[in-house]
Amino acid sequence: MRRNLLVLAGVLCILCGAPVWAGTTGNLSGTVVDDQNQPLPGVTITIASPALIGGARMAVTDANGSFSFAAIAPGMYTVKAELSGFVTQERSEVQVRLDRTTELNIQMPMSKFGEEITVVAETPVVDPSQVSTAQNFTADYLKYAAIGSANRSYQNVLSQAAGVVGGGNPNVFGSTVGENAYYVDGLDTTDPVTATFGTNFNFDAIQEISLQTGGFEAEYGRATGGVVNLITKSGGNTFSGTFDIRYRTDSFYSSGDHFDADTQEVKFVDPSATLGGPILRDKVWFFASYEDITSDLTPNLSPTTRSYKGQNYIGKVTWQVNPNWRVIGKISGDPADIDNANASQYRTPETTRFQTQGGKIYQGELSGILSPALLFGFQTGFYRSYLDSYPQTGNLDAVAHYNDDTGLWSGNYDNAQYSTRDRDEYKANLTYFVDQLLGSHEFKGGVEYSDMTFWSHNFTTGGGFYYEDITVDPPNDMTPIPFAMWESPDSGAQDYTGTLRTAYLQDAWKLLPNLTLKLGVRWDGVKYNTNDGSEVGNMDKVQPRVGLAWDITGDAKNVAKMSWGRFMHPNALTLPSFARTTTEPTSAWLSCSTFFGDIDACKAYVAARESRGYRWQAGPDSWDPAGWWLNPRNVFSSAPNEIDPNIRATYADELIVGYERELFARTSIEVTYVDKATKDILEDTCNGNVPTPAADSDCDYYIMTNIPGLKRDYKAGILKFETRAKSWLHVLASYTYSKSQGNVEYTQNAGTDFDIYPYHYTNTYGYLSDDRRHRVKLNGYVLLPYQVIVGLEAFWSSAFAWAPYRDLTSPLYGTEFLEPRGSRRGEDNYQLDLQVSKGLQVGPANLQLILAVQNVLNTENVVGVCERDGGCGNYELGQADTWQTPRRYEFGFRVEF
């Protein structure tokens, strides 16, 4: 009876007030033993933290001496263990991390002298039940180890994780930039059209980021890459806030062999502020954030400057209704305007584009207790976003020119598009704790529903025309002359919709105190409807997940783990837009002057073949005074595109085996092997290539299908080291040996990669753009005396992969690899960034002066070469055409209270 009461008391106290929404909390558990290592039941465990609304929580250890606090706010905790006759134990600086379980083992000797207490600072670093590979970034780490404003974004800081390539939209374990899922405070904020990140906000609003790179459990999905899980700050029982401003200009840049600071305009100003605190102590908290960004940047040799002006804001309220129920409401937005958004050395001033973008996110969350062992969570959110892009000049009538020989655009920007992309999302889950069922279990199940819409008007400027030019006698005479004229009539504005449904069930089954088996299954189903309301895509997949974590020594210091899982990508709203019924044919008209010399010969040739569909026209202007002629075989998409009715969702199968060891206090090393295969990739091709591609196949329209043989393969060995051995030190380091191969990258399903056989099918499999055989990363910070803080970011990577290609000319289009993809190697790359700040305490406020130095070594390593056969303007095939930016400085001022 006493044992049952202990179990019930433990469950009741553990669950009290727990927020249970997936992806916004962490767990704290452990075992209490006496000085003979025998379990101690009935020990009162009290936890407290500034992050814990509602005050301290209590639990009682069960007959096995175990305790657990499920779904608590991430942060730094104090844990106290009390039992009459034993020395009270207190553990400070116990860090609970997002999506992790912190395991705390406490030994309580018998008391000899009455009132005694032992206080120890202890931060366990190894999660003995985790089967996924992940990296967490806390608020302190983000503040000190993100160097310069360029890295003060949640997207860019992800590049510090092992196995991750690039910032913005990163490649995770060989995935493309459109295969990640982005969750903010539990809500999916992934752009429903591009499948890339969908929102921006003030960096100082972030409480913690959890990046799961592989092996994630069934509650996480919609990704064949990584799951980015971010929680924002909530305020607290005391008022706190920040003001931060960063500034740089071209005078802070060093000139180099490939960068002239005197001619390339650069300006960056980024003031931001946060404020949080109590409305009612332990009852209602608020948090607010605002940021105003102005960023001007001139790309290398570009005649124009890219200018970004944007605002990011958040308002959030957390209400602890009673000890069992909690409500959270939040609104955020990120409007921005970008002048010369595509500024480049290959674009003349009249060919740049203006872009306006942004949106708002409204979300609400309810969590609470239904019974002593049953937790409930519900969340809803409304994502409203827009993106408009059109010529910077505002001129929609001028015709754009592209030169095949120089790669230079002139005349006008060739596209205008206006769009809204929205998502309504609803999510609910239940968590059920069961003990004494062949071990203990944490069952979790959930359902999710998303309703997505995409309104788009996307058309070619210049009345639907743009020119493809060549030069007279390259490289001797680069005077442009007419070659082809592409005609793409405007098909008007359209609406597209989609629904995404999810159900999952998982079990964290603790078979033994040191052995955890994680079983799960997830089902995702997605349907898409094109502009006329007809269904054009209906895909679903059952995704089993299994993982095993073995705490070898039973002290959460040596953990071996493995996981295998299947992960589905739901695609995006570009899929139904591909199959719109209003598609107009695209025609490649050829120059009469270039092919015939004069108008009379051209017209005579066409007239003799008019019955076979040949045509002549003068064109929208007098670029070719002899006009243009059309071979009917150069008419593409004469019928609306189609989607294979039997398409299958893209998915990845992934095996991960790893071992993690705590070397000493707050220090761990982890070794991981990853084997990942991405299959059933969707891409479009000419209709005549289905089911079997052949030369000279019909191309009356395009069909999207699972083209046989399309795949991505990733294998890696990863060594990761992380230490917080001292309160003044945090170091994150990794080495990755990997091979990233495949035959298609990010195309949004509708690139020209596999349209025409055999040209687009040749040499496509090989090393992808994210492939560098070796990568070393070193990041972290040191807190020095006199409030001096030094942050560091450094990396080295071996040579990048590239391969020569040639542009195909009319009536063909696109490119053809002349060698297997990634057959050649460029150069190694490395960089060191440092940041130094000096603080000064003035009353309750801490003032900081900040100096960031990027590319301290002032290197100009080659990061890109001309891959185009025949050269790229002034660069020959294989010649470097893109370099690192030389050393630059940035100043900042910060106030915290």
Buried (B, 14 or more C-beta within 10 A) or exposed (E): EEEEEBBBBBBBBBBBBBBBBBBBBBBBBBBBBBEEEEBBBBBBBBBEBEBBBBEEBBBBBBBBBBBBBBBBBBBBBBBBBBBEEBBBBBBBBBBBBBBBBBBBBBBBEEBEEEEEEBEEEBBBBBBBBBBBBBBBBBBBBBBBBBBBBBBBBBBBBBBBBBBBBBBEBBBBBBBBBBBBBBBBBBBBBBBBBBBBBBBBBBBBBBBBBBBBBBBBBBBBBBBBBBBBBBBBBBBBBEEBBBBBBBBBBBEBBBBBEBBBBEEBBBBBBBBBBBBBBBEEEBBBBBBBBBBBBBBBBBBBBBBBBBBBBBBBBBBBBBBBBEBBBBBBEBBBBBBBBBBBBBBBBBBBEBBBBBBBBBBBBBBBBBBBBEEBBBBBBBBBBBBBBBBBBBBBBEBBEBBBBBBBBBBBBBBBBBBBBBBBBBBBBEBBBBBBBBBEEEBBBBBBBBBBBBBBBBBBBBBBBBBBBBBBBBBEEBEEEBEBBBBBBBBBBBBEBBBBBBBBBBBBBBBBBBBEBBBBBBBBBBBBBBBBBBBEEEEBBBBBBEBEBBBBBBBBEBBBBBBBBBBBBBBBBBBBBBBBBBBBBBBBBBBBBBBBBBBBEEBEEBBEBBEEEEEEEBBBBEBBBEBBEBBBBBBEEBBBBBEBBBBBEEBBBBBBBBBBBBBBBBEEBBBBBBEBBBBBBBBBBBBBBBBBBBEEBEEEBEBEBBBBBBBEEBBBBBBBEBBBBBBBBEEEBBBBBBBBEBEBBBBBBBBBBBBBBBBBBEBBBEBBBBBBBBBBBEBBBBBBBBBEEEBEBBBBBBBBBBBBBBBBBBBBBBBBBBBBBBBBBBBBBBBBBBBBBBBBBBBEEEEEEBBBEBBBBBBBEEBBBBBBBBBBBBBBBBBBBBEBBBBBBBBBBBBBBBBBB
